[in-house]
Amino acid sequence: MDNSGGGSSGVGVLDKAALVLSALEAGPATLAGLVTATGLARPTAHRLAVALEHHRMVARDMQGRFILGPRLSELAAAAGEDRLLATAGPVLTHLRDVTGESAQLYRRQGDMRICVAAAERLSGLRDTVPVGSTLPMKAGSAAQVLMAWEEPERLHRGLQGARFTATALSGVRRRGWAQSIGEREPGVASVSAPVRGPSNRVVAAVSVSGPIERLTRHPGRMHAQAVLDAAARLTEALRRNG
């Protein structure tokens, strides 16, 4: 029996479940379609599809046909995050060395953003946000980037109480990067750009931050290109491995 090039693992039920998922990769399928595509007996195909549905690896469309389920997307996103973090270290270190400023990588989690990686300045005043820090989505250039390409309804909700406006986010989308001056913390400026996953969705924001005395009141003029280059390297890494 063909097992999508994987051969037999020796665990029959997993091999058959893999057949069902591989068949659904081609698109929605009725039970009869699954039987034809997998070569499984009808009761077996039905039992496996329903069991996979229980675990959210299979779902149903409006016509009741079997389709790939949301759990697979969640697992894929987690795998993408692992790839992102594996790539982030050297990219952030290079960004820090090029700009002379602390560099961070943020991901959105609900109404907050989390610093998932950072490269700190080696000397002088240090402005790094510690890895694991949770910051609001209401202020800062990274928050602007993570918000700017959201769906309109979520964007509208996110702007309530924010230190930036819809007009500012329109500018972020047009330029492809954001800057903030004392928006999240007095005296601190930052520049951020979006990191995109294989589906082109914004999955993270890469940033540099430091005191306004060094970054000036126009930090984008100094560092936007370096931040954009770092974001492009991370985006390319995710697409290459996606």
Secondary structure as UniProt FT lines:
FT   TURN            4..5
FT   HELIX           12..25
FT   HELIX           31..38
FT   HELIX           42..54
FT   TURN            55..56
FT   STRAND          58..60
FT   TURN            62..63
FT   STRAND          66..68
FT   HELIX           70..99
FT   STRAND          102..109
FT   TURN            110..111
FT   STRAND          112..119
FT   TURN            131..132
FT   STRAND          134..136
FT   HELIX           141..148
FT   HELIX           152..159
FT   TURN            160..161
FT   HELIX           166..175
FT   STRAND          178..181
FT   TURN            186..187
FT   STRAND          188..196
FT   TURN            198..199
FT   STRAND          202..211
FT   HELIX           212..215
FT   HELIX           219..241
//
